């Protein structure tokens, strides 16, 4: 879980405008204090966790949000800095976050993740894990001087368990 001591690291990732951070979609630029307040609110209203490497150093974060346990679904966001965004790292980080979400929430039937066409390799990694595309919103997000499509992918618990992904942890 995230603690107040983690806020400077998260803020550094948030301030890197060479890539999109999981909270850039609302288009606000927050001060450090407002960012810290937002992070601490997120910790109480959703599940924000750091991703650590083999040396227990933080290399990214995940956010399980907009959960509807009674309906059996939740959204999962994954952030890795540009230096950590290769196919294998994205796939492994997603698998760890998915396994954790399904383990902690027995009522989850599926997990949604959203990807954007300006960065296609996360969608490829998620599809390798077992996600399927359920929706496309064309021209949804302005980045690098143009609009890009958003894709909503879903992973069903039954597929996760049947494919053996659940046993790889």
VMD Tcl script that builds the backbone (N, CA, C; Angstrom):
set m [mol new atoms 507]
animate dup $m
set s [atomselect $m all]
$s set {name element resname resid chain x y z} {
  {N N UNK 1 A 0.839 -1.192 0.000}
  {CA C UNK 1 A 0.000 0.000 0.000}
  {C C UNK 1 A 0.884 1.256 0.000}
  {N N UNK 2 A 0.288 2.324 -0.399}
  {CA C UNK 2 A 0.979 3.615 -0.483}
  {C C UNK 2 A 0.950 4.302 0.875}
  {N N UNK 3 A 2.050 4.951 1.211}
  {CA C UNK 3 A 2.112 5.741 2.446}
  {C C UNK 3 A 2.481 7.178 2.062}
  {N N UNK 4 A 2.322 8.124 2.992}
  {CA C UNK 4 A 2.722 9.510 2.692}
  {C C UNK 4 A 4.178 9.624 2.231}
  {N N UNK 5 A 5.037 8.723 2.667}
  {CA C UNK 5 A 6.447 8.762 2.255}
  {C C UNK 5 A 6.622 8.461 0.765}
  {N N UNK 6 A 5.632 7.842 0.131}
  {CA C UNK 6 A 5.707 7.504 -1.290}
  {C C UNK 6 A 5.266 8.647 -2.202}
  {N N UNK 7 A 4.650 9.679 -1.651}
  {CA C UNK 7 A 4.086 10.761 -2.460}
  {C C UNK 7 A 5.145 11.467 -3.311}
  {N N UNK 8 A 6.348 11.778 -2.807}
  {CA C UNK 8 A 7.342 12.436 -3.681}
  {C C UNK 8 A 7.685 11.616 -4.928}
  {N N UNK 9 A 7.810 10.309 -4.795}
  {CA C UNK 9 A 8.089 9.448 -5.938}
  {C C UNK 9 A 6.936 9.509 -6.947}
  {N N UNK 10 A 5.712 9.372 -6.471}
  {CA C UNK 10 A 4.546 9.441 -7.350}
  {C C UNK 10 A 4.449 10.802 -8.024}
  {N N UNK 11 A 4.755 11.859 -7.299}
  {CA C UNK 11 A 4.696 13.200 -7.860}
  {C C UNK 11 A 5.735 13.366 -8.975}
  {N N UNK 12 A 6.906 12.789 -8.791}
  {CA C UNK 12 A 7.932 12.829 -9.839}
  {C C UNK 12 A 7.444 12.167 -11.120}
  {N N UNK 13 A 6.791 11.016 -10.991}
  {CA C UNK 13 A 6.239 10.347 -12.171}
  {C C UNK 13 A 5.135 11.202 -12.786}
  {N N UNK 14 A 4.303 11.792 -11.952}
  {CA C UNK 14 A 3.194 12.631 -12.408}
  {C C UNK 14 A 3.713 13.840 -13.198}
  {N N UNK 15 A 4.862 14.379 -12.809}
  {CA C UNK 15 A 5.419 15.578 -13.452}
  {C C UNK 15 A 6.178 15.276 -14.745}
  {N N UNK 16 A 6.346 14.020 -15.099}
  {CA C UNK 16 A 7.035 13.658 -16.328}
  {C C UNK 16 A 6.043 13.747 -17.488}
  {N N UNK 17 A 6.065 14.865 -18.215}
  {CA C UNK 17 A 5.090 15.072 -19.283}
  {C C UNK 17 A 5.526 14.490 -20.622}
  {N N UNK 18 A 6.611 13.731 -20.643}
  {CA C UNK 18 A 6.989 13.013 -21.860}
  {C C UNK 18 A 6.075 11.806 -22.079}
  {N N UNK 19 A 5.394 11.384 -21.034}
  {CA C UNK 19 A 4.469 10.263 -21.155}
  {C C UNK 19 A 3.213 10.606 -20.358}
  {N N UNK 20 A 2.229 9.760 -20.474}
  {CA C UNK 20 A 1.007 9.999 -19.717}
  {C C UNK 20 A 1.055 9.213 -18.423}
  {N N UNK 21 A 0.615 9.848 -17.377}
  {CA C UNK 21 A 0.494 9.200 -16.078}
  {C C UNK 21 A -0.963 8.821 -15.894}
  {N N UNK 22 A -1.265 7.901 -15.019}
  {CA C UNK 22 A -2.636 7.413 -14.889}
  {C C UNK 22 A -3.620 8.479 -14.432}
  {N N UNK 23 A -3.133 9.630 -13.943}
  {CA C UNK 23 A -4.049 10.691 -13.524}
  {C C UNK 23 A -3.958 11.917 -14.419}
  {N N UNK 24 A -3.364 11.811 -15.577}
  {CA C UNK 24 A -3.306 12.943 -16.507}
  {C C UNK 24 A -4.597 13.119 -17.286}
  {N N UNK 25 A -5.465 12.152 -17.264}
  {CA C UNK 25 A -6.633 12.196 -18.129}
  {C C UNK 25 A -7.605 13.311 -17.771}
  {N N UNK 26 A -7.534 13.837 -16.555}
  {CA C UNK 26 A -8.443 14.933 -16.205}
  {C C UNK 26 A -7.877 16.298 -16.595}
  {N N UNK 27 A -6.655 16.330 -17.136}
  {CA C UNK 27 A -6.032 17.536 -17.698}
  {C C UNK 27 A -5.722 18.627 -16.688}
  {N N UNK 28 A -5.697 18.300 -15.432}
  {CA C UNK 28 A -5.334 19.312 -14.436}
  {C C UNK 28 A -3.873 19.159 -14.064}
  {N N UNK 29 A -3.229 20.280 -13.838}
  {CA C UNK 29 A -1.874 20.265 -13.299}
  {C C UNK 29 A -2.002 20.671 -11.839}
  {N N UNK 30 A -1.656 19.768 -10.978}
  {CA C UNK 30 A -1.841 19.998 -9.551}
  {C C UNK 30 A -0.532 20.416 -8.882}
  {N N UNK 31 A -0.667 21.203 -7.829}
  {CA C UNK 31 A 0.483 21.509 -6.990}
  {C C UNK 31 A 0.839 20.244 -6.214}
  {N N UNK 32 A 2.012 20.245 -5.602}
  {CA C UNK 32 A 2.424 19.090 -4.816}
  {C C UNK 32 A 1.407 18.814 -3.713}
  {N N UNK 33 A 0.976 19.848 -3.015}
  {CA C UNK 33 A 0.028 19.656 -1.905}
  {C C UNK 33 A -1.287 19.063 -2.398}
  {N N UNK 34 A -1.818 19.586 -3.507}
  {CA C UNK 34 A -3.082 19.053 -4.038}
  {C C UNK 34 A -2.890 17.627 -4.554}
  {N N UNK 35 A -1.730 17.358 -5.144}
  {CA C UNK 35 A -1.444 16.007 -5.599}
  {C C UNK 35 A -1.389 15.052 -4.404}
  {N N UNK 36 A -0.689 15.447 -3.347}
  {CA C UNK 36 A -0.586 14.601 -2.148}
  {C C UNK 36 A -1.969 14.328 -1.567}
  {N N UNK 37 A -2.812 15.348 -1.496}
  {CA C UNK 37 A -4.176 15.150 -0.988}
  {C C UNK 37 A -4.942 14.162 -1.866}
  {N N UNK 38 A -4.796 14.298 -3.197}
  {CA C UNK 38 A -5.481 13.398 -4.112}
  {C C UNK 38 A -5.007 11.955 -3.913}
  {N N UNK 39 A -3.695 11.756 -3.785}
  {CA C UNK 39 A -3.147 10.413 -3.600}
  {C C UNK 39 A -3.671 9.806 -2.304}
  {N N UNK 40 A -3.657 10.571 -1.231}
  {CA C UNK 40 A -4.121 10.034 0.045}
  {C C UNK 40 A -5.619 9.741 0.004}
  {N N UNK 41 A -6.389 10.523 -0.745}
  {CA C UNK 41 A -7.810 10.208 -0.948}
  {C C UNK 41 A -7.968 8.923 -1.759}
  {N N UNK 42 A -7.140 8.744 -2.771}
  {CA C UNK 42 A -7.203 7.535 -3.580}
  {C C UNK 42 A -6.903 6.293 -2.750}
  {N N UNK 43 A -5.976 6.419 -1.829}
  {CA C UNK 43 A -5.608 5.279 -0.999}
  {C C UNK 43 A -6.812 4.815 -0.177}
  {N N UNK 44 A -7.640 5.743 0.259}
  {CA C UNK 44 A -8.796 5.342 1.056}
  {C C UNK 44 A -9.973 4.914 0.190}
  {N N UNK 45 A -10.097 5.415 -1.046}
  {CA C UNK 45 A -11.248 5.105 -1.881}
  {C C UNK 45 A -11.007 4.043 -2.928}
  {N N UNK 46 A -9.772 3.611 -3.090}
  {CA C UNK 46 A -9.437 2.602 -4.081}
  {C C UNK 46 A -8.167 1.911 -3.606}
  {N N UNK 47 A -7.577 1.130 -4.465}
  {CA C UNK 47 A -6.368 0.413 -4.067}
  {C C UNK 47 A -5.205 0.841 -4.941}
  {N N UNK 48 A -4.354 1.650 -4.366}
  {CA C UNK 48 A -3.162 2.155 -5.032}
  {C C UNK 48 A -1.965 1.430 -4.444}
  {N N UNK 49 A -1.175 0.791 -5.304}
  {CA C UNK 49 A -0.034 0.001 -4.837}
  {C C UNK 49 A 1.188 0.280 -5.695}
  {N N UNK 50 A 2.342 0.236 -5.064}
  {CA C UNK 50 A 3.598 0.359 -5.803}
  {C C UNK 50 A 3.983 -0.988 -6.394}
  {N N UNK 51 A 4.633 -0.945 -7.547}
  {CA C UNK 51 A 5.239 -2.119 -8.157}
  {C C UNK 51 A 6.721 -2.036 -7.832}
  {N N UNK 52 A 7.280 -3.123 -7.320}
  {CA C UNK 52 A 8.699 -3.119 -6.945}
  {C C UNK 52 A 9.473 -4.112 -7.801}
  {N N UNK 53 A 10.760 -3.786 -8.017}
  {CA C UNK 53 A 11.618 -4.697 -8.764}
  {C C UNK 53 A 12.216 -5.729 -7.815}
  {N N UNK 54 A 13.167 -6.523 -8.301}
  {CA C UNK 54 A 13.770 -7.586 -7.492}
  {C C UNK 54 A 14.555 -7.068 -6.294}
  {N N UNK 55 A 14.966 -5.793 -6.345}
  {CA C UNK 55 A 15.687 -5.190 -5.219}
  {C C UNK 55 A 14.747 -4.389 -4.311}
  {N N UNK 56 A 13.441 -4.602 -4.456}
  {CA C UNK 56 A 12.412 -3.905 -3.667}
  {C C UNK 56 A 12.413 -2.400 -3.871}
  {N N UNK 57 A 12.831 -1.960 -5.070}
  {CA C UNK 57 A 12.782 -0.545 -5.421}
  {C C UNK 57 A 11.514 -0.280 -6.216}
  {N N UNK 58 A 10.797 0.803 -5.913}
  {CA C UNK 58 A 9.567 1.090 -6.656}
  {C C UNK 58 A 9.865 1.440 -8.108}
  {N N UNK 59 A 9.140 0.796 -9.016}
  {CA C UNK 59 A 9.336 1.020 -10.452}
  {C C UNK 59 A 8.046 1.415 -11.163}
  {N N UNK 60 A 6.962 1.520 -10.442}
  {CA C UNK 60 A 5.685 1.881 -11.039}
  {C C UNK 60 A 4.583 1.720 -10.013}
  {N N UNK 61 A 3.340 1.844 -10.491}
  {CA C UNK 61 A 2.224 1.684 -9.567}
  {C C UNK 61 A 1.004 1.147 -10.303}
  {N N UNK 62 A 0.101 0.582 -9.535}
  {CA C UNK 62 A -1.182 0.114 -10.050}
  {C C UNK 62 A -2.288 0.763 -9.238}
  {N N UNK 63 A -3.432 0.894 -9.882}
  {CA C UNK 63 A -4.593 1.470 -9.227}
  {C C UNK 63 A -5.814 0.643 -9.603}
  {N N UNK 64 A -6.439 0.016 -8.611}
  {CA C UNK 64 A -7.701 -0.675 -8.793}
  {C C UNK 64 A -8.770 0.328 -8.395}
  {N N UNK 65 A -9.632 0.719 -9.348}
  {CA C UNK 65 A -10.544 1.834 -9.099}
  {C C UNK 65 A -11.905 1.590 -9.743}
  {N N UNK 66 A -12.844 2.445 -9.406}
  {CA C UNK 66 A -14.213 2.369 -9.934}
  {C C UNK 66 A -14.758 0.956 -9.797}
  {N N UNK 67 A -14.468 0.334 -8.682}
  {CA C UNK 67 A -14.882 -1.052 -8.459}
  {C C UNK 67 A -16.379 -1.146 -8.197}
  {N N UNK 68 A -16.975 -2.184 -8.735}
  {CA C UNK 68 A -18.382 -2.491 -8.499}
  {C C UNK 68 A -18.455 -3.961 -8.078}
  {N N UNK 69 A -18.063 -4.262 -6.834}
  {CA C UNK 69 A -18.043 -5.665 -6.398}
  {C C UNK 69 A -19.382 -6.374 -6.557}
  {N N UNK 70 A -20.479 -5.658 -6.335}
  {CA C UNK 70 A -21.788 -6.307 -6.470}
  {C C UNK 70 A -22.071 -6.705 -7.920}
  {N N UNK 71 A -21.477 -6.002 -8.864}
  {CA C UNK 71 A -21.626 -6.347 -10.276}
  {C C UNK 71 A -20.461 -7.200 -10.780}
  {N N UNK 72 A -19.445 -7.368 -9.943}
  {CA C UNK 72 A -18.350 -8.275 -10.267}
  {C C UNK 72 A -17.250 -7.728 -11.145}
  {N N UNK 73 A -17.049 -6.400 -11.189}
  {CA C UNK 73 A -15.982 -5.860 -12.028}
  {C C UNK 73 A -15.290 -4.676 -11.371}
  {N N UNK 74 A -14.111 -4.399 -11.902}
  {CA C UNK 74 A -13.322 -3.256 -11.464}
  {C C UNK 74 A -12.420 -2.839 -12.615}
  {N N UNK 75 A -11.909 -1.622 -12.530}
  {CA C UNK 75 A -10.924 -1.126 -13.491}
  {C C UNK 75 A -9.545 -1.228 -12.842}
  {N N UNK 76 A -8.554 -1.483 -13.662}
  {CA C UNK 76 A -7.170 -1.547 -13.202}
  {C C UNK 76 A -6.330 -0.651 -14.102}
  {N N UNK 77 A -5.568 0.240 -13.494}
  {CA C UNK 77 A -4.632 1.089 -14.232}
  {C C UNK 77 A -3.212 0.701 -13.820}
  {N N UNK 78 A -2.324 0.794 -14.760}
  {CA C UNK 78 A -0.929 0.423 -14.551}
  {C C UNK 78 A -0.064 1.567 -15.049}
  {N N UNK 79 A 0.894 1.986 -14.230}
  {CA C UNK 79 A 1.845 3.014 -14.666}
  {C C UNK 79 A 3.256 2.494 -14.474}
  {N N UNK 80 A 4.046 2.616 -15.529}
  {CA C UNK 80 A 5.482 2.353 -15.484}
  {C C UNK 80 A 6.181 3.517 -16.164}
  {N N UNK 81 A 7.290 4.020 -15.602}
  {CA C UNK 81 A 8.038 5.086 -16.285}
  {C C UNK 81 A 8.536 4.593 -17.648}
  {N N UNK 82 A 8.845 5.521 -18.537}
  {CA C UNK 82 A 9.290 5.162 -19.887}
  {C C UNK 82 A 10.440 4.163 -19.884}
  {N N UNK 83 A 11.348 4.272 -18.923}
  {CA C UNK 83 A 12.507 3.382 -18.882}
  {C C UNK 83 A 12.134 1.946 -18.513}
  {N N UNK 84 A 10.930 1.729 -18.034}
  {CA C UNK 84 A 10.479 0.389 -17.622}
  {C C UNK 84 A 9.375 -0.166 -18.515}
  {N N UNK 85 A 9.148 0.450 -19.652}
  {CA C UNK 85 A 8.016 0.058 -20.488}
  {C C UNK 85 A 8.421 -0.862 -21.629}
  {N N UNK 86 A 8.955 -1.997 -21.302}
  {CA C UNK 86 A 9.132 -2.977 -22.360}
  {C C UNK 86 A 8.058 -4.050 -22.184}
  {N N UNK 87 A 7.872 -4.852 -23.205}
  {CA C UNK 87 A 6.766 -5.800 -23.256}
  {C C UNK 87 A 6.749 -6.720 -22.041}
  {N N UNK 88 A 7.892 -7.304 -21.697}
  {CA C UNK 88 A 7.946 -8.280 -20.611}
  {C C UNK 88 A 7.641 -7.644 -19.261}
  {N N UNK 89 A 8.134 -6.437 -19.031}
  {CA C UNK 89 A 7.882 -5.769 -17.744}
  {C C UNK 89 A 6.402 -5.412 -17.626}
  {N N UNK 90 A 5.815 -4.906 -18.704}
  {CA C UNK 90 A 4.377 -4.581 -18.684}
  {C C UNK 90 A 3.567 -5.843 -18.403}
  {N N UNK 91 A 3.889 -6.918 -19.101}
  {CA C UNK 91 A 3.152 -8.174 -18.912}
  {C C UNK 91 A 3.280 -8.680 -17.475}
  {N N UNK 92 A 4.484 -8.696 -16.943}
  {CA C UNK 92 A 4.686 -9.207 -15.584}
  {C C UNK 92 A 4.014 -8.318 -14.542}
  {N N UNK 93 A 4.143 -7.004 -14.681}
  {CA C UNK 93 A 3.499 -6.089 -13.727}
  {C C UNK 93 A 1.982 -6.261 -13.760}
  {N N UNK 94 A 1.421 -6.405 -14.947}
  {CA C UNK 94 A -0.025 -6.606 -15.065}
  {C C UNK 94 A -0.446 -7.921 -14.417}
  {N N UNK 95 A 0.311 -8.984 -14.645}
  {CA C UNK 95 A -0.028 -10.278 -14.047}
  {C C UNK 95 A -0.043 -10.211 -12.522}
  {N N UNK 96 A 0.947 -9.543 -11.950}
  {CA C UNK 96 A 1.006 -9.415 -10.496}
  {C C UNK 96 A -0.203 -8.640 -9.981}
  {N N UNK 97 A -0.523 -7.527 -10.642}
  {CA C UNK 97 A -1.665 -6.698 -10.210}
  {C C UNK 97 A -2.984 -7.454 -10.367}
  {N N UNK 98 A -3.133 -8.198 -11.450}
  {CA C UNK 98 A -4.365 -8.965 -11.684}
  {C C UNK 98 A -4.513 -10.067 -10.647}
  {N N UNK 99 A -3.433 -10.800 -10.406}
  {CA C UNK 99 A -3.487 -11.871 -9.409}
  {C C UNK 99 A -3.875 -11.315 -8.043}
  {N N UNK 100 A -3.307 -10.169 -7.692}
  {CA C UNK 100 A -3.627 -9.535 -6.410}
  {C C UNK 100 A -5.094 -9.132 -6.355}
  {N N UNK 101 A -5.599 -8.518 -7.419}
  {CA C UNK 101 A -6.998 -8.071 -7.455}
  {C C UNK 101 A -7.955 -9.258 -7.325}
  {N N UNK 102 A -7.728 -10.320 -8.093}
  {CA C UNK 102 A -8.609 -11.481 -8.017}
  {C C UNK 102 A -8.504 -12.173 -6.657}
  {N N UNK 103 A -7.305 -12.181 -6.074}
  {CA C UNK 103 A -7.120 -12.809 -4.762}
  {C C UNK 103 A -7.836 -12.020 -3.657}
  {N N UNK 104 A -7.716 -10.698 -3.699}
  {CA C UNK 104 A -8.305 -9.866 -2.645}
  {C C UNK 104 A -9.821 -9.710 -2.775}
  {N N UNK 105 A -10.347 -9.901 -3.960}
  {CA C UNK 105 A -11.764 -9.642 -4.207}
  {C C UNK 105 A -12.412 -10.858 -4.871}
  {N N UNK 106 A -12.921 -11.737 -4.056}
  {CA C UNK 106 A -13.515 -12.979 -4.551}
  {C C UNK 106 A -14.721 -12.724 -5.456}
  {N N UNK 107 A -15.375 -11.585 -5.316}
  {CA C UNK 107 A -16.571 -11.310 -6.122}
  {C C UNK 107 A -16.246 -10.793 -7.524}
  {N N UNK 108 A -14.986 -10.470 -7.809}
  {CA C UNK 108 A -14.646 -9.963 -9.141}
  {C C UNK 108 A -14.772 -11.068 -10.187}
  {N N UNK 109 A -15.539 -10.784 -11.232}
  {CA C UNK 109 A -15.656 -11.686 -12.373}
  {C C UNK 109 A -14.769 -11.236 -13.514}
  {N N UNK 110 A -14.526 -9.907 -13.573}
  {CA C UNK 110 A -13.688 -9.396 -14.652}
  {C C UNK 110 A -13.018 -8.099 -14.218}
  {N N UNK 111 A -11.912 -7.835 -14.908}
  {CA C UNK 111 A -11.131 -6.619 -14.688}
  {C C UNK 111 A -11.010 -5.917 -16.030}
  {N N UNK 112 A -11.273 -4.616 -16.015}
  {CA C UNK 112 A -11.111 -3.792 -17.213}
  {C C UNK 112 A -9.773 -3.056 -17.166}
  {N N UNK 113 A -9.152 -2.919 -18.316}
  {CA C UNK 113 A -8.001 -2.042 -18.478}
  {C C UNK 113 A -8.232 -1.247 -19.748}
  {N N UNK 114 A -7.772 -0.004 -19.761}
  {CA C UNK 114 A -7.905 0.838 -20.941}
  {C C UNK 114 A -6.524 1.118 -21.508}
  {N N UNK 115 A -6.444 1.092 -22.842}
  {CA C UNK 115 A -5.199 1.407 -23.533}
  {C C UNK 115 A -5.495 2.465 -24.597}
  {N N UNK 116 A -4.447 3.109 -25.045}
  {CA C UNK 116 A -4.570 4.164 -26.051}
  {C C UNK 116 A -3.694 3.815 -27.238}
  {N N UNK 117 A -4.149 4.168 -28.417}
  {CA C UNK 117 A -3.455 3.766 -29.636}
  {C C UNK 117 A -2.085 4.412 -29.832}
  {N N UNK 118 A -1.764 5.480 -29.091}
  {CA C UNK 118 A -0.424 6.052 -29.237}
  {C C UNK 118 A 0.625 5.158 -28.586}
  {N N UNK 119 A 0.200 4.164 -27.824}
  {CA C UNK 119 A 1.124 3.234 -27.194}
  {C C UNK 119 A 0.530 1.823 -27.305}
  {N N UNK 120 A 0.741 1.139 -28.438}
  {CA C UNK 120 A 0.041 -0.129 -28.681}
  {C C UNK 120 A 0.574 -1.339 -27.919}
  {N N UNK 121 A 1.824 -1.314 -27.453}
  {CA C UNK 121 A 2.355 -2.543 -26.872}
  {C C UNK 121 A 1.699 -2.957 -25.552}
  {N N UNK 122 A 1.166 -2.057 -24.712}
  {CA C UNK 122 A 0.453 -2.570 -23.530}
  {C C UNK 122 A -0.751 -3.430 -23.917}
  {N N UNK 123 A -1.487 -3.018 -24.942}
  {CA C UNK 123 A -2.632 -3.820 -25.385}
  {C C UNK 123 A -2.171 -5.209 -25.819}
  {N N UNK 124 A -1.028 -5.283 -26.507}
  {CA C UNK 124 A -0.509 -6.582 -26.930}
  {C C UNK 124 A -0.143 -7.444 -25.716}
  {N N UNK 125 A 0.472 -6.820 -24.701}
  {CA C UNK 125 A 0.825 -7.561 -23.486}
  {C C UNK 125 A -0.434 -8.031 -22.761}
  {N N UNK 126 A -1.436 -7.159 -22.666}
  {CA C UNK 126 A -2.669 -7.525 -21.976}
  {C C UNK 126 A -3.411 -8.630 -22.730}
  {N N UNK 127 A -3.416 -8.564 -24.054}
  {CA C UNK 127 A -4.069 -9.611 -24.840}
  {C C UNK 127 A -3.344 -10.945 -24.678}
  {N N UNK 128 A -2.031 -10.913 -24.544}
  {CA C UNK 128 A -1.278 -12.148 -24.312}
  {C C UNK 128 A -1.684 -12.780 -22.983}
  {N N UNK 129 A -1.992 -11.954 -21.999}
  {CA C UNK 129 A -2.423 -12.446 -20.693}
  {C C UNK 129 A -3.821 -13.064 -20.778}
  {N N UNK 130 A -4.647 -12.591 -21.704}
  {CA C UNK 130 A -5.994 -13.124 -21.840}
  {C C UNK 130 A -7.084 -12.080 -21.942}
  {N N UNK 131 A -6.719 -10.804 -21.941}
  {CA C UNK 131 A -7.715 -9.744 -22.111}
  {C C UNK 131 A -8.289 -9.806 -23.521}
  {N N UNK 132 A -9.562 -9.435 -23.632}
  {CA C UNK 132 A -10.206 -9.304 -24.929}
  {C C UNK 132 A -10.721 -7.873 -25.064}
  {N N UNK 133 A -10.738 -7.388 -26.280}
  {CA C UNK 133 A -11.243 -6.033 -26.520}
  {C C UNK 133 A -12.764 -6.050 -26.478}
  {N N UNK 134 A -13.332 -5.161 -25.667}
  {CA C UNK 134 A -14.788 -5.069 -25.580}
  {C C UNK 134 A -15.342 -3.779 -26.160}
  {N N UNK 135 A -14.512 -2.744 -26.279}
  {CA C UNK 135 A -15.021 -1.474 -26.802}
  {C C UNK 135 A -13.869 -0.622 -27.321}
  {N N UNK 136 A -14.212 0.270 -28.260}
  {CA C UNK 136 A -13.277 1.258 -28.778}
  {C C UNK 136 A -13.999 2.603 -28.798}
  {N N UNK 137 A -13.332 3.628 -28.295}
  {CA C UNK 137 A -13.841 4.992 -28.395}
  {C C UNK 137 A -12.885 5.745 -29.310}
  {N N UNK 138 A -13.296 6.012 -30.559}
  {CA C UNK 138 A -12.393 6.685 -31.498}
  {C C UNK 138 A -12.115 8.127 -31.079}
  {N N UNK 139 A -10.935 8.610 -31.439}
  {CA C UNK 139 A -10.558 10.016 -31.229}
  {C C UNK 139 A -10.926 10.510 -29.830}
  {N N UNK 140 A -10.464 9.790 -28.822}
  {CA C UNK 140 A -10.868 10.050 -27.444}
  {C C UNK 140 A -9.905 10.941 -26.662}
  {N N UNK 141 A -8.606 10.818 -26.916}
  {CA C UNK 141 A -7.602 11.452 -26.056}
  {C C UNK 141 A -6.602 12.241 -26.900}
  {N N UNK 142 A -6.394 13.507 -26.560}
  {CA C UNK 142 A -5.454 14.381 -27.273}
  {C C UNK 142 A -4.068 14.195 -26.686}
  {N N UNK 143 A -3.106 13.781 -27.537}
  {CA C UNK 143 A -1.724 13.574 -27.102}
  {C C UNK 143 A -0.850 13.615 -28.341}
  {N N UNK 144 A 0.316 14.228 -28.248}
  {CA C UNK 144 A 1.232 14.352 -29.387}
  {C C UNK 144 A 0.521 14.933 -30.617}
  {N N UNK 145 A -0.182 16.023 -30.412}
  {CA C UNK 145 A -0.784 16.818 -31.492}
  {C C UNK 145 A -1.864 16.121 -32.308}
  {N N UNK 146 A -2.530 15.160 -31.715}
  {CA C UNK 146 A -3.658 14.542 -32.400}
  {C C UNK 146 A -4.517 13.760 -31.422}
  {N N UNK 147 A -5.693 13.356 -31.870}
  {CA C UNK 147 A -6.584 12.534 -31.056}
  {C C UNK 147 A -6.283 11.058 -31.305}
  {N N UNK 148 A -6.417 10.276 -30.240}
  {CA C UNK 148 A -6.143 8.841 -30.304}
  {C C UNK 148 A -7.349 8.068 -29.762}
  {N N UNK 149 A -7.509 6.856 -30.235}
  {CA C UNK 149 A -8.581 5.982 -29.759}
  {C C UNK 149 A -8.239 5.400 -28.398}
  {N N UNK 150 A -9.284 5.160 -27.620}
  {CA C UNK 150 A -9.163 4.438 -26.345}
  {C C UNK 150 A -9.789 3.069 -26.545}
  {N N UNK 151 A -9.116 2.048 -26.058}
  {CA C UNK 151 A -9.631 0.682 -26.150}
  {C C UNK 151 A -9.881 0.148 -24.747}
  {N N UNK 152 A -11.052 -0.419 -24.549}
  {CA C UNK 152 A -11.369 -1.047 -23.260}
  {C C UNK 152 A -11.211 -2.544 -23.435}
  {N N UNK 153 A -10.337 -3.108 -22.618}
  {CA C UNK 153 A -10.074 -4.539 -22.628}
  {C C UNK 153 A -10.619 -5.138 -21.339}
  {N N UNK 154 A -11.029 -6.393 -21.406}
  {CA C UNK 154 A -11.556 -7.073 -20.220}
  {C C UNK 154 A -10.902 -8.442 -20.081}
  {N N UNK 155 A -10.627 -8.800 -18.840}
  {CA C UNK 155 A -10.126 -10.131 -18.516}
  {C C UNK 155 A -11.119 -10.765 -17.551}
  {N N UNK 156 A -11.651 -11.904 -17.948}
  {CA C UNK 156 A -12.610 -12.619 -17.109}
  {C C UNK 156 A -11.867 -13.604 -16.210}
  {N N UNK 157 A -12.305 -13.671 -14.954}
  {CA C UNK 157 A -11.663 -14.560 -13.981}
  {C C UNK 157 A -11.608 -15.990 -14.519}
  {N N UNK 158 A -12.685 -16.468 -15.109}
  {CA C UNK 158 A -12.723 -17.846 -15.614}
  {C C UNK 158 A -11.621 -18.089 -16.646}
  {N N UNK 159 A -11.393 -17.124 -17.515}
  {CA C UNK 159 A -10.327 -17.272 -18.523}
  {C C UNK 159 A -8.958 -17.222 -17.858}
  {N N UNK 160 A -8.781 -16.294 -16.930}
  {CA C UNK 160 A -7.524 -16.168 -16.179}
  {C C UNK 160 A -7.179 -17.495 -15.517}
  {N N UNK 161 A -8.153 -18.098 -14.851}
  {CA C UNK 161 A -7.914 -19.354 -14.157}
  {C C UNK 161 A -7.737 -20.528 -15.125}
  {N N UNK 162 A -8.533 -20.565 -16.193}
  {CA C UNK 162 A -8.451 -21.668 -17.171}
  {C C UNK 162 A -7.150 -21.656 -17.960}
  {N N UNK 163 A -6.658 -20.451 -18.271}
  {CA C UNK 163 A -5.416 -20.332 -19.046}
  {C C UNK 163 A -4.179 -20.625 -18.214}
  {N N UNK 164 A -4.348 -20.767 -16.920}
  {CA C UNK 164 A -3.204 -21.055 -16.058}
  {C C UNK 164 A -2.469 -19.829 -15.592}
  {N N UNK 165 A -2.905 -18.644 -15.989}
  {CA C UNK 165 A -2.227 -17.419 -15.561}
  {C C UNK 165 A -2.257 -17.275 -14.063}
  {N N UNK 166 A -3.346 -17.717 -13.440}
  {CA C UNK 166 A -3.481 -17.575 -11.997}
  {C C UNK 166 A -2.429 -18.409 -11.270}
  {N N UNK 167 A -2.012 -19.513 -11.860}
  {CA C UNK 167 A -1.042 -20.392 -11.207}
  {C C UNK 167 A 0.405 -19.974 -11.397}
  {N N UNK 168 A 0.664 -18.969 -12.228}
  {CA C UNK 168 A 2.049 -18.555 -12.508}
  {C C UNK 168 A 2.629 -17.687 -11.402}
  {N N UNK 169 A 1.828 -17.234 -10.475}
  {CA C UNK 169 A 2.337 -16.342 -9.425}
  {C C UNK 169 A 3.188 -17.111 -8.490}
}
mol reanalyze $m
mol bondsrecalc $m
mol representation Tube
mol addrep $m
